[in-house]
Amino acid sequence: MADAVDRRRSSGNGKMKMKMSHREFRLLFTRVFVQLHL
């Protein structure tokens, strides 16, 4: 999962990065993480 995130970050998707704020991304990631480990 972390590899995919790093790959997307290094790919230079500026539009995608600006669309979602860092806090929103962290919230979404936390929600997915919790659901996976329930």
mmJSON file of the N, C-alpha and C atoms, coordinates in Angstrom:
{"data_MODEL":{"atom_site":{
"group_PDB":["ATOM","ATOM","ATOM","ATOM","ATOM","ATOM","ATOM","ATOM","ATOM","ATOM","ATOM","ATOM","ATOM","ATOM","ATOM","ATOM","ATOM","ATOM","ATOM","ATOM","ATOM","ATOM","ATOM","ATOM","ATOM","ATOM","ATOM","ATOM","ATOM","ATOM","ATOM","ATOM","ATOM","ATOM","ATOM","ATOM","ATOM","ATOM","ATOM","ATOM","ATOM","ATOM","ATOM","ATOM","ATOM","ATOM","ATOM","ATOM","ATOM","ATOM","ATOM","ATOM","ATOM","ATOM","ATOM","ATOM","ATOM","ATOM","ATOM","ATOM","ATOM","ATOM","ATOM","ATOM","ATOM","ATOM","ATOM","ATOM","ATOM","ATOM","ATOM","ATOM","ATOM","ATOM","ATOM","ATOM","ATOM","ATOM","ATOM","ATOM","ATOM","ATOM","ATOM","ATOM","ATOM","ATOM","ATOM","ATOM","ATOM","ATOM","ATOM","ATOM","ATOM","ATOM","ATOM","ATOM","ATOM","ATOM","ATOM","ATOM","ATOM","ATOM","ATOM","ATOM","ATOM","ATOM","ATOM","ATOM","ATOM","ATOM","ATOM","ATOM","ATOM","ATOM"],
"id":[1,2,3,4,5,6,7,8,9,10,11,12,13,14,15,16,17,18,19,20,21,22,23,24,25,26,27,28,29,30,31,32,33,34,35,36,37,38,39,40,41,42,43,44,45,46,47,48,49,50,51,52,53,54,55,56,57,58,59,60,61,62,63,64,65,66,67,68,69,70,71,72,73,74,75,76,77,78,79,80,81,82,83,84,85,86,87,88,89,90,91,92,93,94,95,96,97,98,99,100,101,102,103,104,105,106,107,108,109,110,111,112,113,114],
"type_symbol":["N","C","C","N","C","C","N","C","C","N","C","C","N","C","C","N","C","C","N","C","C","N","C","C","N","C","C","N","C","C","N","C","C","N","C","C","N","C","C","N","C","C","N","C","C","N","C","C","N","C","C","N","C","C","N","C","C","N","C","C","N","C","C","N","C","C","N","C","C","N","C","C","N","C","C","N","C","C","N","C","C","N","C","C","N","C","C","N","C","C","N","C","C","N","C","C","N","C","C","N","C","C","N","C","C","N","C","C","N","C","C","N","C","C"],
"label_atom_id":["N","CA","C","N","CA","C","N","CA","C","N","CA","C","N","CA","C","N","CA","C","N","CA","C","N","CA","C","N","CA","C","N","CA","C","N","CA","C","N","CA","C","N","CA","C","N","CA","C","N","CA","C","N","CA","C","N","CA","C","N","CA","C","N","CA","C","N","CA","C","N","CA","C","N","CA","C","N","CA","C","N","CA","C","N","CA","C","N","CA","C","N","CA","C","N","CA","C","N","CA","C","N","CA","C","N","CA","C","N","CA","C","N","CA","C","N","CA","C","N","CA","C","N","CA","C","N","CA","C","N","CA","C"],
"label_alt_id":[null,null,null,null,null,null,null,null,null,null,null,null,null,null,null,null,null,null,null,null,null,null,null,null,null,null,null,null,null,null,null,null,null,null,null,null,null,null,null,null,null,null,null,null,null,null,null,null,null,null,null,null,null,null,null,null,null,null,null,null,null,null,null,null,null,null,null,null,null,null,null,null,null,null,null,null,null,null,null,null,null,null,null,null,null,null,null,null,null,null,null,null,null,null,null,null,null,null,null,null,null,null,null,null,null,null,null,null,null,null,null,null,null,null],
"label_comp_id":["MET","MET","MET","ALA","ALA","ALA","ASP","ASP","ASP","ALA","ALA","ALA","VAL","VAL","VAL","ASP","ASP","ASP","ARG","ARG","ARG","ARG","ARG","ARG","ARG","ARG","ARG","SER","SER","SER","SER","SER","SER","GLY","GLY","GLY","ASN","ASN","ASN","GLY","GLY","GLY","LYS","LYS","LYS","MET","MET","MET","LYS","LYS","LYS","MET","MET","MET","LYS","LYS","LYS","MET","MET","MET","SER","SER","SER","HIS","HIS","HIS","ARG","ARG","ARG","GLU","GLU","GLU","PHE","PHE","PHE","ARG","ARG","ARG","LEU","LEU","LEU","LEU","LEU","LEU","PHE","PHE","PHE","THR","THR","THR","ARG","ARG","ARG","VAL","VAL","VAL","PHE","PHE","PHE","VAL","VAL","VAL","GLN","GLN","GLN","LEU","LEU","LEU","HIS","HIS","HIS","LEU","LEU","LEU"],
"label_asym_id":["A","A","A","A","A","A","A","A","A","A","A","A","A","A","A","A","A","A","A","A","A","A","A","A","A","A","A","A","A","A","A","A","A","A","A","A","A","A","A","A","A","A","A","A","A","A","A","A","A","A","A","A","A","A","A","A","A","A","A","A","A","A","A","A","A","A","A","A","A","A","A","A","A","A","A","A","A","A","A","A","A","A","A","A","A","A","A","A","A","A","A","A","A","A","A","A","A","A","A","A","A","A","A","A","A","A","A","A","A","A","A","A","A","A"],
"label_entity_id":["1","1","1","1","1","1","1","1","1","1","1","1","1","1","1","1","1","1","1","1","1","1","1","1","1","1","1","1","1","1","1","1","1","1","1","1","1","1","1","1","1","1","1","1","1","1","1","1","1","1","1","1","1","1","1","1","1","1","1","1","1","1","1","1","1","1","1","1","1","1","1","1","1","1","1","1","1","1","1","1","1","1","1","1","1","1","1","1","1","1","1","1","1","1","1","1","1","1","1","1","1","1","1","1","1","1","1","1","1","1","1","1","1","1"],
"label_seq_id":[1,1,1,2,2,2,3,3,3,4,4,4,5,5,5,6,6,6,7,7,7,8,8,8,9,9,9,10,10,10,11,11,11,12,12,12,13,13,13,14,14,14,15,15,15,16,16,16,17,17,17,18,18,18,19,19,19,20,20,20,21,21,21,22,22,22,23,23,23,24,24,24,25,25,25,26,26,26,27,27,27,28,28,28,29,29,29,30,30,30,31,31,31,32,32,32,33,33,33,34,34,34,35,35,35,36,36,36,37,37,37,38,38,38],
"pdbx_PDB_ins_code":[null,null,null,null,null,null,null,null,null,null,null,null,null,null,null,null,null,null,null,null,null,null,null,null,null,null,null,null,null,null,null,null,null,null,null,null,null,null,null,null,null,null,null,null,null,null,null,null,null,null,null,null,null,null,null,null,null,null,null,null,null,null,null,null,null,null,null,null,null,null,null,null,null,null,null,null,null,null,null,null,null,null,null,null,null,null,null,null,null,null,null,null,null,null,null,null,null,null,null,null,null,null,null,null,null,null,null,null,null,null,null,null,null,null],
"Cartn_x":[0.842,0.0,0.882,1.892,2.788,3.542,3.896,4.613,3.767,2.482,1.579,1.477,1.431,1.333,2.597,3.757,5.026,5.129,4.662,4.739,3.868,2.675,1.773,2.358,3.005,3.571,4.738,5.552,6.726,6.349,5.137,4.707,4.428,4.251,4.059,2.641,1.659,0.259,-0.144,0.223,-0.036,-1.516,-2.307,-3.751,-4.395,-4.032,-4.611,-4.235,-2.999,-2.517,-3.276,-3.52,-4.191,-5.673,-6.238,-7.668,-7.998,-7.171,-7.435,-6.379,-6.824,-5.887,-5.224,-4.106,-3.35,-4.173,-4.922,-5.738,-6.841,-7.469,-8.523,-7.953,-6.754,-6.126,-5.813,-5.306,-4.979,-6.237,-7.327,-8.594,-9.09,-9.044,-9.491,-8.618,-7.32,-6.381,-6.614,-6.855,-7.11,-8.382,-9.41,-10.688,-10.51,-9.792,-9.541,-8.723,-7.719,-6.84,-7.636,-8.527,-9.353,-10.287,-10.884,-11.81,-11.094,-9.856,-9.094,-8.756,-8.629,-8.191,-9.31,-10.559,-11.673,-11.915],
"Cartn_y":[-1.203,0.0,1.261,1.25,2.406,2.599,1.47,1.552,2.26,1.933,2.547,4.05,4.436,5.857,6.585,5.981,6.595,6.72,5.677,5.689,6.807,6.972,8.013,9.393,9.531,10.816,11.175,10.167,10.418,10.567,10.122,10.208,11.665,12.529,13.949,14.279,13.689,14.002,15.236,16.412,17.643,17.907,17.676,17.931,17.058,15.783,14.858,15.279,15.743,16.135,17.361,18.316,19.545,19.309,18.3,18.03,17.618,16.749,16.247,16.786,17.429,17.963,16.834,17.142,16.122,15.56,16.437,16.0,15.057,15.383,14.515,13.153,13.165,11.912,11.056,11.698,10.974,10.366,11.132,10.661,9.453,9.568,8.473,7.242,7.445,6.336,5.647,6.446,5.876,5.052,5.552,4.84,3.49,3.495,2.248,1.291,1.829,1.01,0.337,1.1,0.559,-0.525,-0.272,-1.253,-2.549,-2.437,-3.632,-4.465,-3.814,-4.518,-4.778,-4.611,-4.887,-6.385],
"Cartn_z":[0.0,0.0,0.0,0.862,0.945,-0.364,-1.011,-2.284,-3.333,-3.367,-4.34,-4.097,-2.827,-2.484,-2.915,-2.64,-3.025,-4.54,-5.238,-6.696,-7.262,-6.678,-7.167,-6.879,-5.721,-5.335,-6.262,-6.609,-7.437,-8.908,-9.268,-10.664,-11.049,-10.048,-10.327,-10.731,-10.08,-10.38,-9.573,-10.071,-9.344,-9.145,-10.2,-10.119,-9.045,-9.047,-8.087,-6.668,-6.502,-5.182,-4.666,-5.569,-5.163,-4.878,-5.557,-5.419,-3.989,-3.424,-2.076,-1.112,-0.06,0.915,1.692,2.318,3.055,4.208,4.869,6.011,5.546,4.418,3.871,3.515,2.922,2.522,3.74,4.8,6.031,6.641,6.617,7.169,6.383,5.058,4.195,4.4,4.443,4.62,5.953,7.005,8.333,8.323,7.638,7.575,6.877,5.775,5.036,5.89,6.559,7.404,8.516,9.14,10.228,9.699,8.536,7.961,7.618,7.164,6.793,8.018,9.166,10.371,11.367,10.917,11.825,11.93],
"occupancy":[1.0,1.0,1.0,1.0,1.0,1.0,1.0,1.0,1.0,1.0,1.0,1.0,1.0,1.0,1.0,1.0,1.0,1.0,1.0,1.0,1.0,1.0,1.0,1.0,1.0,1.0,1.0,1.0,1.0,1.0,1.0,1.0,1.0,1.0,1.0,1.0,1.0,1.0,1.0,1.0,1.0,1.0,1.0,1.0,1.0,1.0,1.0,1.0,1.0,1.0,1.0,1.0,1.0,1.0,1.0,1.0,1.0,1.0,1.0,1.0,1.0,1.0,1.0,1.0,1.0,1.0,1.0,1.0,1.0,1.0,1.0,1.0,1.0,1.0,1.0,1.0,1.0,1.0,1.0,1.0,1.0,1.0,1.0,1.0,1.0,1.0,1.0,1.0,1.0,1.0,1.0,1.0,1.0,1.0,1.0,1.0,1.0,1.0,1.0,1.0,1.0,1.0,1.0,1.0,1.0,1.0,1.0,1.0,1.0,1.0,1.0,1.0,1.0,1.0],
"B_iso_or_equiv":[0.0,0.0,0.0,0.0,0.0,0.0,0.0,0.0,0.0,0.0,0.0,0.0,0.0,0.0,0.0,0.0,0.0,0.0,0.0,0.0,0.0,0.0,0.0,0.0,0.0,0.0,0.0,0.0,0.0,0.0,0.0,0.0,0.0,0.0,0.0,0.0,0.0,0.0,0.0,0.0,0.0,0.0,0.0,0.0,0.0,0.0,0.0,0.0,0.0,0.0,0.0,0.0,0.0,0.0,0.0,0.0,0.0,0.0,0.0,0.0,0.0,0.0,0.0,0.0,0.0,0.0,0.0,0.0,0.0,0.0,0.0,0.0,0.0,0.0,0.0,0.0,0.0,0.0,0.0,0.0,0.0,0.0,0.0,0.0,0.0,0.0,0.0,0.0,0.0,0.0,0.0,0.0,0.0,0.0,0.0,0.0,0.0,0.0,0.0,0.0,0.0,0.0,0.0,0.0,0.0,0.0,0.0,0.0,0.0,0.0,0.0,0.0,0.0,0.0],
"pdbx_formal_charge":[null,null,null,null,null,null,null,null,null,null,null,null,null,null,null,null,null,null,null,null,null,null,null,null,null,null,null,null,null,null,null,null,null,null,null,null,null,null,null,null,null,null,null,null,null,null,null,null,null,null,null,null,null,null,null,null,null,null,null,null,null,null,null,null,null,null,null,null,null,null,null,null,null,null,null,null,null,null,null,null,null,null,null,null,null,null,null,null,null,null,null,null,null,null,null,null,null,null,null,null,null,null,null,null,null,null,null,null,null,null,null,null,null,null],
"auth_seq_id":[1,1,1,2,2,2,3,3,3,4,4,4,5,5,5,6,6,6,7,7,7,8,8,8,9,9,9,10,10,10,11,11,11,12,12,12,13,13,13,14,14,14,15,15,15,16,16,16,17,17,17,18,18,18,19,19,19,20,20,20,21,21,21,22,22,22,23,23,23,24,24,24,25,25,25,26,26,26,27,27,27,28,28,28,29,29,29,30,30,30,31,31,31,32,32,32,33,33,33,34,34,34,35,35,35,36,36,36,37,37,37,38,38,38],
"auth_comp_id":["MET","MET","MET","ALA","ALA","ALA","ASP","ASP","ASP","ALA","ALA","ALA","VAL","VAL","VAL","ASP","ASP","ASP","ARG","ARG","ARG","ARG","ARG","ARG","ARG","ARG","ARG","SER","SER","SER","SER","SER","SER","GLY","GLY","GLY","ASN","ASN","ASN","GLY","GLY","GLY","LYS","LYS","LYS","MET","MET","MET","LYS","LYS","LYS","MET","MET","MET","LYS","LYS","LYS","MET","MET","MET","SER","SER","SER","HIS","HIS","HIS","ARG","ARG","ARG","GLU","GLU","GLU","PHE","PHE","PHE","ARG","ARG","ARG","LEU","LEU","LEU","LEU","LEU","LEU","PHE","PHE","PHE","THR","THR","THR","ARG","ARG","ARG","VAL","VAL","VAL","PHE","PHE","PHE","VAL","VAL","VAL","GLN","GLN","GLN","LEU","LEU","LEU","HIS","HIS","HIS","LEU","LEU","LEU"],
"auth_asym_id":["A","A","A","A","A","A","A","A","A","A","A","A","A","A","A","A","A","A","A","A","A","A","A","A","A","A","A","A","A","A","A","A","A","A","A","A","A","A","A","A","A","A","A","A","A","A","A","A","A","A","A","A","A","A","A","A","A","A","A","A","A","A","A","A","A","A","A","A","A","A","A","A","A","A","A","A","A","A","A","A","A","A","A","A","A","A","A","A","A","A","A","A","A","A","A","A","A","A","A","A","A","A","A","A","A","A","A","A","A","A","A","A","A","A"],
"auth_atom_id":["N","CA","C","N","CA","C","N","CA","C","N","CA","C","N","CA","C","N","CA","C","N","CA","C","N","CA","C","N","CA","C","N","CA","C","N","CA","C","N","CA","C","N","CA","C","N","CA","C","N","CA","C","N","CA","C","N","CA","C","N","CA","C","N","CA","C","N","CA","C","N","CA","C","N","CA","C","N","CA","C","N","CA","C","N","CA","C","N","CA","C","N","CA","C","N","CA","C","N","CA","C","N","CA","C","N","CA","C","N","CA","C","N","CA","C","N","CA","C","N","CA","C","N","CA","C","N","CA","C","N","CA","C"],
"pdbx_PDB_model_num":[1,1,1,1,1,1,1,1,1,1,1,1,1,1,1,1,1,1,1,1,1,1,1,1,1,1,1,1,1,1,1,1,1,1,1,1,1,1,1,1,1,1,1,1,1,1,1,1,1,1,1,1,1,1,1,1,1,1,1,1,1,1,1,1,1,1,1,1,1,1,1,1,1,1,1,1,1,1,1,1,1,1,1,1,1,1,1,1,1,1,1,1,1,1,1,1,1,1,1,1,1,1,1,1,1,1,1,1,1,1,1,1,1,1]
}}}
